[in-house]
Amino acid sequence: MGSLQQAIRAVENAALAQDNGEEGAHGRLLDAIDNLTSLASTPTDMVARIRRQAMPLAILRIVIEMGLLDALNETPDKAVTTEALGQKTEINELLILRLMRCIAGIGAVDEVGENTFAANQATRYVLQPGSTAALRFQHDIFYGMFNALVPYLQKHQTIHQFPEKSGEETVFQYAFGNTFFEYIKSNQAWKRNFDNFMSYRHSSTTWYETYPVEKELEIDNLKQDPQSVLLVDVAGGSGHDALTFRERFPGLPGRCILEDLPETLQRVDQIERPGIELVPYDFYTPQPIKGARVYFFRRILHDWSDDQCRKFLVNTVAAMDAGYSRILIEDRILPSSGVNLSTALADVNIMMVAAGIERTETQFRQLLHSVGLEVVKVWYSSGSVIEGVIEARRRGPSKHD
């Protein structure tokens, strides 16, 4: 970790790099700030900080639910008093003040004077459907699971990373009585929230900015047949990635297809997804779209163990044209050492929720090789989260020649 002075210089250098627009500087800056905070903190500071971590999310969650952020954002360029917020929402003014102080403390609003607050860029970001859904999930679902962790450990004496045997279960399954995906599937309100959550991007960089589409897809060699398929967004949820890809590259020939379970696709408005075809599909069944140029998996593999990934990946591999098709996987890609705290926490979280795992590049390569794929290249994102796009092709001759 180094000395405190070294940590300060690391923050200064990363800040300068970010100001100069250097690739990856923002992520380095956040890591350097975290390191500085750790070095500057006493053990008492550390324990106090951890003890308080749940409170900001809980307060932000109820402020959203009470409509206070919406009311504040109705006049985004104007400060609003707690008295005015109380009149708009019919909530006690003193209660508003006490809650808004906390929200200002985490930067979600600005405190601009006595009993006066204003919306800022963070306010508007929090109010986006994907962001709000992510906060609801973290507070209502994940914290509910965490509260069951101690009795779970008392029962099992361990955490089952990949439950397979009779009597084994994830922490989520213990807390909610069902696996994560079965629970979401059976609860329509949470299914809608989950679909919104999945549209939320953890990185400001899109996969087609990380992956050089026009160069790597060899656009001059794309099939020109109007029935050919350019992109299959496998388990693509609301289709946000497929749509923005089509909007970014309108001239590329070929169809763009969104695949997901019927109950997910029935909530997708076809009118709002021009140029995107909807195909109901369960990835544990044979892939119906053969020989597409790209089969895209965004943040899918991390939800599943290697054994489960193999079961559904082989279906897409069988549909690929070895001389033409590619699988593109956008996901977190952990370094072999020095994983930052947020990424390490994400790995343990997905283990407890769905028996999933955040993988290193080596682990991805081993998994993909086991289903008949070879990695062409790994493209790392310049965003603040350790993410990237893995390009893989099928080994062996094409089945569709």
C-alpha positions as CSV (number, residue, x, y, z in Angstrom):
1,M,0.0,0.0,0.0
2,G,3.0,2.3,0.5
3,S,3.2,5.4,2.6
4,L,0.6,8.1,3.0
5,Q,2.6,10.6,1.0
6,Q,3.0,8.0,-1.8
7,A,-0.7,7.4,-1.8
8,I,-1.4,11.2,-2.1
9,R,1.0,11.4,-5.0
10,A,-0.8,8.4,-6.7
11,V,-4.1,10.3,-6.4
12,E,-2.6,13.5,-7.8
13,N,-1.0,11.6,-10.7
14,A,-4.2,9.7,-11.5
15,A,-6.3,12.9,-11.3
16,L,-3.9,14.6,-13.7
17,A,-4.2,11.6,-16.1
18,Q,-8.0,11.8,-15.9
19,D,-7.9,15.6,-16.6
20,N,-5.7,14.8,-19.7
21,G,-8.1,12.2,-20.9
22,E,-5.9,9.2,-20.6
23,E,-7.5,5.8,-21.1
24,G,-8.3,4.0,-17.9
25,A,-7.4,7.0,-15.7
26,H,-10.7,7.2,-14.0
27,G,-10.5,3.7,-12.7
28,R,-6.9,4.3,-11.5
29,L,-8.1,7.4,-9.7
30,L,-10.9,5.6,-7.8
31,D,-8.5,2.9,-6.8
32,A,-5.9,5.4,-5.7
33,I,-8.5,7.2,-3.6
34,D,-9.6,4.0,-2.0
35,N,-6.0,3.2,-1.2
36,L,-5.5,6.6,0.3
37,T,-8.6,6.3,2.5
38,S,-7.4,2.9,3.8
39,L,-4.0,4.2,4.6
40,A,-5.3,7.3,6.4
41,S,-7.9,5.4,8.4
42,T,-7.2,4.0,11.9
43,P,-8.7,0.6,12.8
44,T,-11.5,2.6,14.6
45,D,-12.2,4.6,11.4
46,M,-12.4,1.4,9.4
47,V,-14.8,-0.3,11.7
48,A,-17.0,2.8,11.9
49,R,-17.0,3.2,8.2
50,I,-18.1,-0.4,7.6
51,R,-20.7,-0.2,10.4
52,R,-22.4,2.8,8.6
53,Q,-22.2,1.5,5.1
54,A,-25.8,0.1,5.0
55,M,-27.4,3.4,6.1
56,P,-26.8,5.6,3.0
57,L,-28.4,3.0,0.7
58,A,-31.4,2.6,3.0
59,I,-32.0,6.3,3.2
60,L,-31.6,6.8,-0.5
61,R,-34.0,3.9,-1.1
62,I,-36.7,5.5,1.1
63,V,-36.1,9.0,-0.3
64,I,-36.8,7.6,-3.7
65,E,-39.9,5.8,-2.5
66,M,-41.2,8.9,-0.8
67,G,-40.9,10.8,-4.0
68,L,-38.5,13.4,-2.6
69,L,-35.9,13.2,-5.4
70,D,-38.6,13.4,-8.1
71,A,-40.0,16.5,-6.4
72,L,-36.6,18.1,-6.2
73,N,-35.8,17.2,-9.8
74,E,-39.0,18.9,-11.1
75,T,-37.0,22.1,-11.0
76,P,-33.5,20.8,-11.9
77,D,-31.9,24.2,-12.2
78,K,-33.5,25.7,-9.1
79,A,-32.9,25.2,-5.3
80,V,-35.9,24.0,-3.3
81,T,-36.5,24.5,0.4
82,T,-37.6,21.7,2.7
83,E,-40.8,23.7,3.3
84,A,-41.6,23.6,-0.5
85,L,-40.7,19.9,-0.7
86,G,-43.0,19.3,2.2
87,Q,-45.9,21.0,0.5
88,K,-45.3,19.0,-2.7
89,T,-45.0,15.6,-1.0
90,E,-47.1,16.1,2.2
91,I,-44.1,14.9,4.2
92,N,-43.1,16.4,7.5
93,E,-40.5,19.2,6.9
94,L,-38.2,18.2,9.7
95,L,-38.1,14.6,8.5
96,I,-37.3,15.8,5.0
97,L,-34.4,17.9,6.4
98,R,-32.9,15.0,8.4
99,L,-33.1,12.6,5.4
100,M,-31.8,15.2,2.8
101,R,-28.8,15.9,4.9
102,C,-27.7,12.3,4.5
103,I,-28.4,12.3,0.8
104,A,-26.3,15.5,0.4
105,G,-23.6,13.8,2.3
106,I,-23.2,11.1,-0.3
107,G,-23.4,13.6,-3.2
108,A,-26.9,12.6,-4.5
109,V,-28.2,16.1,-4.0
110,D,-26.5,19.5,-3.2
111,E,-27.1,21.4,0.0
112,V,-27.1,25.0,-1.1
113,G,-28.2,26.8,2.0
114,E,-30.2,26.6,5.2
115,N,-33.0,24.0,4.7
116,T,-32.4,24.3,1.0
117,F,-31.3,21.6,-1.6
118,A,-30.9,21.3,-5.3
119,A,-30.9,18.4,-7.8
120,N,-27.5,17.7,-9.4
121,Q,-26.2,15.3,-12.1
122,A,-26.1,12.4,-9.6
123,T,-29.8,13.0,-8.7
124,R,-30.8,12.6,-12.3
125,Y,-28.6,9.5,-12.7
126,V,-30.2,7.9,-9.6
127,L,-33.7,8.6,-11.0
128,Q,-33.0,6.7,-14.2
129,P,-35.1,3.4,-14.3
130,G,-32.0,1.2,-14.4
131,S,-30.3,3.0,-11.5
132,T,-33.4,3.0,-9.3
133,A,-34.0,-0.7,-10.1
134,A,-30.4,-1.4,-9.1
135,L,-30.8,0.4,-5.8
136,R,-34.1,-1.5,-5.1
137,F,-32.4,-4.8,-5.7
138,Q,-29.5,-4.1,-3.5
139,H,-31.6,-2.9,-0.6
140,D,-34.7,-5.1,-0.8
141,I,-33.3,-8.4,-2.2
142,F,-29.5,-8.5,-1.5
143,Y,-29.7,-7.0,2.0
144,G,-32.5,-9.4,2.8
145,M,-30.1,-12.2,1.8
146,F,-27.3,-10.8,3.9
147,N,-29.5,-10.8,6.9
148,A,-29.9,-14.5,6.5
149,L,-26.2,-15.2,6.3
150,V,-25.4,-15.9,10.0
151,P,-28.3,-18.5,10.4
152,Y,-27.3,-20.0,7.0
153,L,-23.7,-20.5,8.3
154,Q,-25.1,-21.9,11.6
155,K,-27.0,-24.5,9.5
156,H,-24.4,-25.4,6.9
157,Q,-21.0,-24.4,8.6
158,T,-19.8,-23.1,5.2
159,I,-21.0,-21.3,2.1
160,H,-21.9,-23.5,-0.8
161,Q,-20.3,-21.9,-3.8
162,F,-21.8,-24.1,-6.4
163,P,-24.6,-26.2,-4.8
164,E,-25.1,-29.5,-6.6
165,K,-25.6,-32.1,-3.9
166,S,-28.9,-32.7,-2.0
167,G,-29.1,-30.4,1.0
168,E,-26.8,-27.8,-0.6
169,E,-28.2,-24.3,-1.3
170,T,-27.2,-20.7,-2.0
171,V,-27.6,-18.1,0.7
172,F,-30.3,-16.5,-1.5
173,Q,-32.2,-19.8,-1.7
174,Y,-32.0,-20.2,2.1
175,A,-33.3,-16.7,2.6
176,F,-36.1,-16.6,0.0
177,G,-37.0,-20.3,-0.4
178,N,-36.1,-20.6,-4.0
179,T,-33.3,-20.1,-6.4
180,F,-32.7,-16.5,-7.6
181,F,-34.0,-16.9,-11.1
182,E,-37.0,-19.0,-10.1
183,Y,-37.9,-16.4,-7.5
184,I,-37.7,-13.5,-10.0
185,K,-39.6,-15.5,-12.6
186,S,-42.5,-16.1,-10.1
187,N,-42.7,-12.5,-9.0
188,Q,-43.8,-10.2,-11.8
189,A,-43.0,-7.0,-10.0
190,W,-39.5,-8.1,-9.3
191,K,-39.1,-9.5,-12.8
192,R,-39.9,-6.1,-14.2
193,N,-37.5,-4.5,-11.8
194,F,-34.8,-7.1,-12.7
195,D,-35.2,-6.3,-16.4
196,N,-34.7,-2.6,-15.7
197,F,-31.8,-3.5,-13.5
198,M,-30.2,-5.4,-16.3
199,S,-30.4,-2.3,-18.6
200,Y,-28.3,-0.4,-16.0
201,R,-24.7,-0.1,-17.2
202,H,-21.9,-0.3,-14.6
203,S,-19.5,1.2,-17.0
204,S,-19.8,4.3,-19.2
205,T,-18.2,2.4,-22.1
206,T,-20.4,0.3,-24.3
207,W,-19.2,-3.1,-25.6
208,Y,-19.0,-1.8,-29.2
209,E,-16.7,1.0,-28.0
210,T,-14.4,-1.4,-26.3
211,Y,-14.5,-3.9,-29.2
212,P,-13.6,-2.3,-32.6
213,V,-16.6,-3.5,-34.5
214,E,-15.9,-2.2,-38.0
215,K,-12.3,-3.5,-38.0
216,E,-12.8,-6.9,-36.3
217,L,-16.1,-7.9,-37.9
218,E,-14.5,-7.2,-41.3
219,I,-17.5,-5.3,-42.6
220,D,-16.4,-5.7,-46.2
221,N,-16.8,-9.5,-45.8
222,L,-20.1,-9.5,-44.0
223,K,-22.8,-11.6,-45.7
224,Q,-25.0,-9.4,-47.9
225,D,-28.0,-11.7,-48.0
226,P,-30.9,-9.7,-46.3
227,Q,-31.8,-12.9,-44.4
228,S,-28.3,-13.2,-42.9
229,V,-27.9,-12.4,-39.2
230,L,-25.4,-9.9,-38.0
231,L,-26.1,-10.0,-34.3
232,V,-27.9,-12.3,-31.8
233,D,-28.2,-10.7,-28.4
234,V,-28.6,-13.9,-26.3
235,A,-30.6,-13.4,-23.1
236,G,-30.5,-9.7,-23.9
237,G,-33.4,-8.6,-21.7
238,S,-35.0,-5.4,-22.9
239,G,-32.8,-5.3,-26.0
240,H,-31.1,-2.0,-25.1
241,D,-27.7,-3.3,-26.3
242,A,-29.0,-4.6,-29.6
243,L,-30.9,-1.4,-30.2
244,T,-28.0,1.0,-29.5
245,F,-25.7,-1.3,-31.6
246,R,-28.1,-1.0,-34.5
247,E,-28.4,2.8,-34.1
248,R,-24.6,3.1,-33.9
249,F,-24.0,1.0,-37.0
250,P,-27.1,1.5,-39.2
251,G,-25.2,0.6,-42.4
252,L,-24.0,-2.8,-41.5
253,P,-25.9,-5.5,-43.4
254,G,-27.8,-8.3,-41.6
255,R,-30.5,-8.8,-39.1
256,C,-30.3,-8.0,-35.4
257,I,-32.1,-10.5,-33.1
258,L,-33.0,-10.2,-29.5
259,E,-33.4,-13.6,-27.7
260,D,-34.8,-14.0,-24.2
261,L,-37.5,-15.9,-22.3
262,P,-41.1,-15.3,-23.5
263,E,-42.1,-13.6,-20.2
264,T,-39.2,-11.1,-20.7
265,L,-39.9,-10.4,-24.4
266,Q,-43.6,-9.8,-23.8
267,R,-42.7,-6.6,-21.9
268,V,-40.5,-5.4,-24.8
269,D,-42.2,-2.7,-26.9
270,Q,-41.4,-3.7,-30.5
271,I,-42.2,-0.2,-31.7
272,E,-39.4,1.2,-29.4
273,R,-37.0,-1.4,-30.8
274,P,-37.0,-0.7,-34.6
275,G,-34.8,-3.0,-36.6
276,I,-34.7,-5.6,-33.8
277,E,-36.4,-9.0,-34.2
278,L,-37.7,-10.7,-31.0
279,V,-37.1,-14.5,-30.8
280,P,-38.3,-16.3,-27.6
281,Y,-35.5,-18.5,-26.5
282,D,-34.3,-20.5,-23.5
283,F,-30.5,-20.9,-23.8
284,Y,-30.6,-24.4,-22.4
285,T,-32.2,-25.5,-25.6
286,P,-30.7,-25.7,-29.1
287,Q,-29.9,-22.3,-30.6
288,P,-32.4,-21.6,-33.5
289,I,-30.3,-18.9,-35.2
290,K,-27.6,-20.6,-37.3
291,G,-24.4,-19.0,-38.6
292,A,-24.8,-15.5,-37.3
293,R,-21.8,-13.2,-37.4
294,V,-22.0,-12.4,-33.7
295,Y,-23.6,-14.1,-30.7
296,F,-23.4,-11.6,-27.9
297,F,-23.6,-12.5,-24.1
298,R,-23.6,-9.4,-21.9
299,R,-23.1,-10.1,-18.2
300,I,-24.6,-13.6,-18.5
301,L,-21.7,-16.0,-17.7
302,H,-21.0,-14.5,-14.3
303,D,-24.4,-15.6,-13.1
304,W,-23.5,-19.3,-13.5
305,S,-21.0,-21.9,-12.5
306,D,-18.7,-23.4,-15.1
307,D,-20.9,-26.6,-15.3
308,Q,-24.0,-24.5,-16.0
309,C,-22.2,-22.3,-18.5
310,R,-21.1,-25.4,-20.4
311,K,-24.7,-26.6,-20.6
312,F,-25.9,-23.5,-22.4
313,L,-22.8,-22.4,-24.3
314,V,-22.6,-25.7,-26.2
315,N,-26.0,-24.9,-27.8
316,T,-24.7,-21.7,-29.3
317,V,-21.3,-23.2,-30.2
318,A,-23.2,-25.9,-32.2
319,A,-25.0,-23.1,-34.2
320,M,-21.8,-21.2,-35.1
321,D,-20.1,-21.2,-38.4
322,A,-16.5,-21.9,-37.5
323,G,-15.2,-19.7,-40.4
324,Y,-17.6,-16.8,-39.9
325,S,-19.3,-16.7,-36.5
326,R,-17.9,-15.1,-33.3
327,I,-19.0,-15.2,-29.7
328,L,-18.6,-11.9,-27.9
329,I,-18.8,-11.9,-24.1
330,E,-19.0,-8.7,-22.2
331,D,-18.3,-9.2,-18.5
332,R,-16.1,-8.4,-15.6
333,I,-12.6,-9.8,-16.1
334,L,-10.7,-10.0,-12.8
335,P,-6.9,-9.5,-12.7
336,S,-4.9,-12.5,-11.4
337,S,-4.0,-10.4,-8.3
338,G,-4.8,-7.0,-6.8
339,V,-8.6,-7.2,-7.3
340,N,-10.1,-4.0,-6.1
341,L,-12.7,-4.1,-3.3
342,S,-15.8,-3.4,-5.4
343,T,-15.0,-6.2,-7.8
344,A,-14.1,-8.6,-5.0
345,L,-17.5,-7.8,-3.3
346,A,-19.3,-8.3,-6.6
347,D,-17.7,-11.8,-6.9
348,V,-18.9,-12.8,-3.4
349,N,-22.3,-11.3,-4.0
350,I,-23.0,-13.2,-7.2
351,M,-21.8,-16.4,-5.4
352,M,-24.3,-16.0,-2.6
353,V,-27.1,-14.9,-5.0
354,A,-26.9,-17.3,-7.9
355,A,-23.9,-19.6,-7.4
356,G,-22.1,-17.5,-10.0
357,I,-18.5,-16.3,-10.2
358,E,-16.5,-13.4,-11.5
359,R,-13.7,-14.9,-13.6
360,T,-10.1,-14.1,-14.4
361,E,-9.0,-14.1,-18.0
362,T,-7.4,-17.5,-17.4
363,Q,-10.7,-18.9,-16.0
364,F,-12.6,-17.6,-19.0
365,R,-10.1,-19.1,-21.4
366,Q,-10.3,-22.5,-19.7
367,L,-14.1,-22.4,-19.7
368,L,-14.4,-21.5,-23.4
369,H,-11.8,-24.0,-24.4
370,S,-13.8,-26.7,-22.7
371,V,-16.8,-26.1,-25.0
372,G,-14.9,-26.1,-28.2
373,L,-14.1,-22.4,-28.5
374,E,-10.8,-20.6,-28.8
375,V,-10.2,-17.1,-27.6
376,V,-9.2,-14.7,-30.4
377,K,-8.5,-11.7,-28.2
378,V,-9.6,-10.0,-25.0
379,W,-10.4,-6.3,-25.3
380,Y,-10.3,-4.5,-21.9
381,S,-12.6,-1.5,-21.2
382,S,-11.2,1.8,-20.2
383,G,-14.0,2.4,-17.7
384,S,-13.8,2.4,-13.9
385,V,-15.0,-1.2,-13.5
386,I,-12.8,-4.1,-14.5
387,E,-14.7,-5.2,-17.6
388,G,-13.9,-6.3,-21.1
389,V,-15.1,-8.0,-24.2
390,I,-13.8,-11.6,-25.0
391,E,-13.9,-12.6,-28.7
392,A,-14.0,-16.3,-29.3
393,R,-14.5,-18.6,-32.3
394,R,-15.4,-22.2,-32.8
395,R,-12.6,-24.7,-33.3
396,G,-12.9,-27.1,-36.2
397,P,-14.7,-27.0,-39.6
398,S,-18.0,-25.2,-40.1
399,K,-21.2,-27.2,-39.9
400,H,-23.0,-24.8,-42.2
401,D,-20.6,-24.8,-45.2
